[in-house]
Amino acid sequence: MTRMTANRTALAAAALAPLLLWAAGPAQAHGAPTDPVSRVFACSPDGGTASGSSACRAAVAANGSPFTAWDNLRVAGVGGRDRQTIPDGKLCSGGLAAYKGLDLARSDWPTTRLTPGATMTMKYASTIAHTGTFRLYLTKPGYDPTKPLAWSDLPQQPFAQVTDPALTDGAYRIRAKLPADRTGHQVLYTIWQNSSTPDTYYSCSDVVFPASANSGAGKKSSPAPAASASQTGGKDRTSRSASPTTGSRSAPARTERTAGAVATPPAGDATAPGSTPVAADADPASSGPSAPLLAGGATAVLVLTGGAALALRLRRR
């Protein structure tokens, strides 16, 4: 009887196993951004060289354990009340003690370089497809990474929001246009609120924007704007018409003409194609008036020479 009971128990367990796995399915639907890389993924055993950074080592030490479950940073029952549920200074950990190392206020977290105003494609790795809404926030201008991240560091509204994107090759790909007024170290804060489970996922991705370009940098050399304008659709006429206003037409014209006089532009010279048309346009304008003068002068010389010869003949006679 004991053996028969054991067999029946084993058979029942085998029959229930698929149902148990199916029921556990939603709990396995985890995820986190891998590009721009999130702190939790960068500092996980799957984070590659980033996991050995000083910030990641400090985060693991503060945690007391490695971030093996990098895809499980989720809080149940939030229901859109993120600011009321997640405390200031604990946004990156979602307020979970198992991820508290992610809240360290440091400026040396692994970062991803982004371009202000450009269109970004976030890669958000996930194990099982789920419905839900992604909301993307970027810290305000002047954010200080050496201070704990607070809700006041984030705008009230996300700069991008996407609902139910497709899961392709194990990741959601979310396209979003970045704000154009950010520079330096910022935090891209992502909230994924599931609609098919009660869970909400939180993540911090450290990003770096280059400093704004110097508006006067391109004005140091006069020939450069004419060349670049010609390359961008034949707008060299606009450049030439603007030159008389500034009173600097003669100097650029001589420079361009000299460049245009070279029969074969140097290999790889990006300004040569743009400078040649300018020189060609300038040459007729400068040589046109001189051609009639040359012809008239030659005629006068011939007349004078002929008159002198005739006078000599008459004297000899």
C-alpha positions as CSV (number, residue, x, y, z in Angstrom):
1,M,0.0,0.0,0.0
2,T,2.8,2.4,0.9
3,R,4.5,1.8,-2.5
4,M,1.2,2.2,-4.3
5,T,0.5,5.5,-2.5
6,A,3.9,6.8,-3.4
7,N,3.3,6.0,-7.0
8,R,0.0,7.8,-7.0
9,T,1.5,10.8,-5.4
10,A,4.3,10.9,-8.0
11,L,1.7,10.6,-10.8
12,A,-0.4,13.4,-9.4
13,A,2.6,15.7,-9.0
14,A,3.6,15.0,-12.6
15,A,0.1,15.8,-13.8
16,L,0.0,19.1,-11.8
17,A,3.4,20.3,-12.8
18,P,2.4,21.9,-16.1
19,L,-0.5,23.7,-14.3
20,L,1.8,24.9,-11.6
21,L,4.3,26.2,-14.2
22,W,1.5,28.0,-16.0
23,A,0.3,29.6,-12.9
24,A,3.8,30.7,-12.0
25,G,4.3,32.2,-15.5
26,P,3.3,35.8,-14.7
27,A,5.7,35.9,-11.8
28,Q,8.6,35.1,-14.2
29,A,7.8,38.1,-16.3
30,H,10.8,40.3,-15.2
31,G,12.9,42.8,-17.0
32,A,15.3,45.8,-16.9
33,P,16.9,48.2,-19.4
34,T,20.2,46.9,-20.9
35,D,20.7,49.9,-23.2
36,P,21.0,52.5,-21.9
37,V,22.3,50.2,-19.3
38,S,20.5,50.2,-15.9
39,R,22.4,50.2,-12.7
40,V,20.9,46.8,-11.7
41,F,22.0,45.1,-14.9
42,A,25.4,46.8,-15.1
43,C,26.2,45.6,-11.6
44,S,24.9,42.1,-12.0
45,P,27.0,39.0,-12.9
46,D,25.7,39.5,-16.5
47,G,26.9,43.1,-16.6
48,G,30.3,42.3,-18.1
49,T,33.2,44.7,-17.3
50,A,30.8,47.3,-15.9
51,S,30.2,45.0,-12.9
52,G,33.8,45.5,-11.8
53,S,33.5,49.3,-11.6
54,S,34.0,51.1,-8.3
55,A,30.3,52.0,-8.1
56,C,29.1,48.5,-8.7
57,R,31.5,47.1,-6.1
58,A,30.3,49.6,-3.6
59,A,26.6,48.8,-4.5
60,V,27.2,45.0,-4.0
61,A,28.9,45.7,-0.7
62,A,26.1,47.9,0.5
63,N,23.6,45.2,-0.6
64,G,25.5,42.4,1.1
65,S,24.9,40.2,-2.0
66,P,25.3,40.4,-5.8
67,F,22.5,41.5,-8.1
68,T,21.8,38.1,-9.5
69,A,18.1,38.8,-9.9
70,W,18.6,41.9,-12.0
71,D,15.3,41.4,-13.7
72,N,13.2,41.2,-10.5
73,L,13.2,44.8,-9.2
74,R,9.4,45.1,-8.9
75,V,6.9,46.3,-6.4
76,A,3.3,45.0,-6.3
77,G,0.1,47.0,-5.8
78,V,1.5,50.4,-6.7
79,G,-1.2,51.1,-9.3
80,G,0.3,54.3,-10.6
81,R,0.9,55.8,-7.1
82,D,4.6,55.8,-7.6
83,R,5.4,59.1,-5.8
84,Q,3.3,58.1,-2.9
85,T,4.7,54.6,-2.6
86,I,8.5,54.9,-3.4
87,P,10.3,57.1,-0.9
88,D,12.8,59.9,-1.9
89,G,16.3,58.6,-2.0
90,K,15.1,55.1,-2.8
91,L,13.9,55.5,-6.4
92,C,16.6,53.3,-8.0
93,S,15.9,50.4,-5.6
94,G,12.1,50.8,-5.6
95,G,12.4,50.9,-1.9
96,L,13.4,47.2,-1.8
97,A,16.1,46.3,0.8
98,A,17.5,43.6,-1.6
99,Y,18.5,46.4,-4.0
100,K,19.4,49.2,-1.6
101,G,23.0,49.5,-3.1
102,L,21.5,51.0,-6.2
103,D,20.5,54.1,-4.3
104,L,24.1,55.2,-3.5
105,A,24.7,58.8,-4.5
106,R,27.7,58.6,-6.7
107,S,28.9,60.2,-9.9
108,D,30.9,57.2,-11.2
109,W,28.1,54.8,-12.1
110,P,28.5,53.1,-15.5
111,T,27.1,55.5,-18.1
112,T,25.8,55.5,-21.6
113,R,26.4,58.5,-23.9
114,L,23.4,60.1,-25.5
115,T,22.8,63.1,-27.7
116,P,20.4,65.9,-26.7
117,G,17.3,66.1,-28.8
118,A,18.1,62.8,-30.6
119,T,15.8,59.8,-31.0
120,M,16.8,57.1,-28.6
121,T,15.9,53.4,-28.8
122,M,15.8,51.8,-25.4
123,K,16.4,48.1,-25.2
124,Y,14.4,46.7,-22.2
125,A,15.2,43.0,-21.7
126,S,12.3,40.8,-20.5
127,T,11.8,37.1,-20.1
128,I,8.0,36.8,-20.9
129,A,5.8,39.2,-22.8
130,H,3.5,41.3,-20.7
131,T,1.1,44.1,-21.3
132,G,1.8,47.4,-19.6
133,T,2.9,51.0,-20.0
134,F,6.5,52.3,-20.0
135,R,7.0,55.8,-18.7
136,L,10.5,57.4,-19.2
137,Y,11.7,60.4,-17.2
138,L,15.0,62.3,-17.4
139,T,16.3,64.3,-14.4
140,K,16.0,68.0,-14.6
141,P,18.8,70.3,-15.8
142,G,21.2,70.9,-12.9
143,Y,20.8,67.4,-11.4
144,D,23.5,66.6,-9.0
145,P,24.5,62.8,-9.1
146,T,26.3,63.1,-5.8
147,K,22.9,63.6,-4.0
148,P,20.3,60.9,-3.4
149,L,17.7,60.8,-6.3
150,A,14.4,62.4,-5.2
151,W,11.1,62.8,-7.0
152,S,11.7,66.5,-7.1
153,D,14.7,65.8,-9.4
154,L,12.2,64.4,-12.0
155,P,9.6,66.3,-14.0
156,Q,6.0,65.6,-13.3
157,Q,5.4,64.3,-16.7
158,P,7.5,61.7,-18.6
159,F,9.2,62.7,-21.8
160,A,8.0,59.5,-23.4
161,Q,5.2,56.9,-22.7
162,V,4.7,53.7,-24.6
163,T,2.0,51.1,-24.1
164,D,2.3,47.4,-25.0
165,P,5.3,47.5,-27.3
166,A,6.2,44.2,-29.0
167,L,8.6,41.8,-27.4
168,T,11.3,40.9,-30.0
169,D,14.3,38.7,-29.4
170,G,13.8,38.9,-25.7
171,A,13.5,42.6,-25.4
172,Y,11.2,45.6,-25.8
173,R,12.5,48.4,-28.0
174,I,11.2,51.8,-27.1
175,R,11.8,54.7,-29.4
176,A,11.7,58.1,-27.8
177,K,12.9,61.7,-28.6
178,L,15.2,63.0,-25.9
179,P,14.9,66.5,-24.4
180,A,17.3,68.9,-26.1
181,D,18.3,70.9,-23.0
182,R,20.2,68.3,-20.9
183,T,24.0,68.3,-20.4
184,G,26.4,66.3,-18.3
185,H,25.5,63.4,-16.0
186,Q,21.7,62.6,-15.8
187,V,19.5,59.7,-14.8
188,L,17.0,58.1,-17.1
189,Y,14.3,56.8,-14.8
190,T,12.0,54.1,-16.2
191,I,8.8,52.9,-14.8
192,W,7.1,49.8,-16.3
193,Q,3.6,49.5,-14.9
194,N,2.2,46.1,-15.8
195,S,-1.5,45.8,-16.7
196,S,-1.5,42.0,-16.7
197,T,0.0,41.7,-13.3
198,P,-0.1,44.0,-10.2
199,D,3.6,44.7,-10.5
200,T,5.5,47.9,-11.3
201,Y,9.2,47.8,-12.3
202,Y,11.7,50.6,-11.6
203,S,15.1,51.2,-12.9
204,C,17.9,53.9,-13.1
205,S,20.1,54.3,-16.1
206,D,23.0,56.7,-15.8
207,V,23.5,58.7,-19.0
208,V,25.9,61.5,-20.1
209,F,25.1,64.3,-22.6
210,P,27.9,66.3,-24.2
211,A,28.1,70.0,-23.4
212,S,26.3,72.4,-25.8
213,A,28.4,73.4,-28.8
214,N,30.0,76.9,-28.8
215,S,27.8,79.0,-31.1
216,G,30.8,81.1,-32.3
217,A,33.1,78.2,-33.0
218,G,32.2,78.0,-36.7
219,K,32.7,81.7,-37.2
220,K,36.5,81.9,-36.8
221,S,37.3,81.2,-40.4
222,S,35.4,83.0,-43.2
223,P,35.9,80.5,-46.0
224,A,34.5,77.6,-44.0
225,P,30.8,78.7,-44.1
226,A,30.9,79.2,-47.9
227,A,32.3,75.7,-48.4
228,S,29.8,74.1,-46.0
229,A,26.9,76.0,-47.5
230,S,27.8,74.7,-51.0
231,Q,27.9,71.2,-49.8
232,T,24.5,71.3,-48.2
233,G,22.4,71.9,-51.3
234,G,24.0,74.8,-53.2
235,K,23.3,77.6,-50.8
236,D,26.5,79.4,-51.7
237,R,24.5,82.2,-53.3
238,T,23.1,83.1,-49.9
239,S,26.6,83.2,-48.5
240,R,27.8,85.5,-51.3
241,S,24.9,87.8,-51.0
242,A,25.5,88.2,-47.3
243,S,29.2,89.0,-47.8
244,P,28.8,92.6,-49.1
245,T,26.7,93.4,-46.0
246,T,29.6,92.5,-43.8
247,G,32.1,94.2,-46.1
248,S,34.3,91.1,-46.1
249,R,33.6,89.8,-49.6
250,S,37.0,90.7,-51.1
251,A,39.1,88.6,-48.6
252,P,37.0,85.4,-48.8
253,A,36.8,85.8,-52.6
254,R,40.6,85.9,-52.9
255,T,40.9,82.9,-50.6
256,E,38.3,80.9,-52.5
257,R,39.8,81.8,-55.8
258,T,43.2,80.6,-54.7
259,A,41.7,77.3,-53.6
260,G,39.8,77.1,-56.9
261,A,42.9,77.7,-58.9
262,V,44.4,74.4,-57.8
263,A,43.7,72.0,-60.7
264,T,43.5,68.9,-58.6
265,P,42.2,69.3,-55.0
266,P,44.1,67.5,-52.3
267,A,42.8,64.0,-51.5
268,G,40.2,64.0,-48.8
269,D,39.8,67.8,-48.9
270,A,36.2,68.3,-47.8
271,T,36.2,72.0,-48.7
272,A,37.5,71.7,-52.2
273,P,34.1,70.8,-53.9
274,G,32.4,73.7,-52.2
275,S,35.2,76.3,-52.9
276,T,35.5,75.6,-56.6
277,P,32.0,76.9,-57.6
278,V,32.5,80.1,-55.5
279,A,35.8,80.8,-57.3
280,A,34.3,80.1,-60.7
281,D,31.4,82.5,-60.0
282,A,33.8,85.2,-58.7
283,D,36.3,85.1,-61.6
284,P,33.9,86.3,-64.4
285,A,32.7,89.1,-62.1
286,S,36.3,90.3,-61.6
287,S,37.7,89.6,-65.1
288,G,34.6,90.8,-67.1
289,P,35.3,94.5,-66.8
290,S,39.0,94.1,-67.5
291,A,38.5,92.3,-70.9
292,P,37.2,95.3,-72.8
293,L,39.9,97.5,-71.3
294,L,42.5,95.2,-72.6
295,A,41.0,95.1,-76.0
296,G,40.7,98.9,-76.2
297,G,44.3,99.4,-75.0
298,A,45.6,97.1,-77.6
299,T,43.8,99.0,-80.3
300,A,45.2,102.3,-79.1
301,V,48.7,100.9,-79.1
302,L,48.3,99.7,-82.7
303,V,46.9,103.1,-83.9
304,L,49.8,104.9,-82.2
305,T,52.3,102.6,-83.7
306,G,50.9,102.9,-87.2
307,G,50.8,106.7,-86.9
308,A,54.5,106.9,-85.8
309,A,55.6,104.7,-88.7
310,L,53.7,106.9,-91.2
311,A,55.3,110.1,-89.8
312,L,58.8,108.6,-90.2
313,R,58.1,107.8,-93.9
314,L,56.9,111.3,-94.6
315,R,60.1,112.8,-93.1
316,R,62.3,110.5,-95.1
317,R,60.7,111.6,-98.3
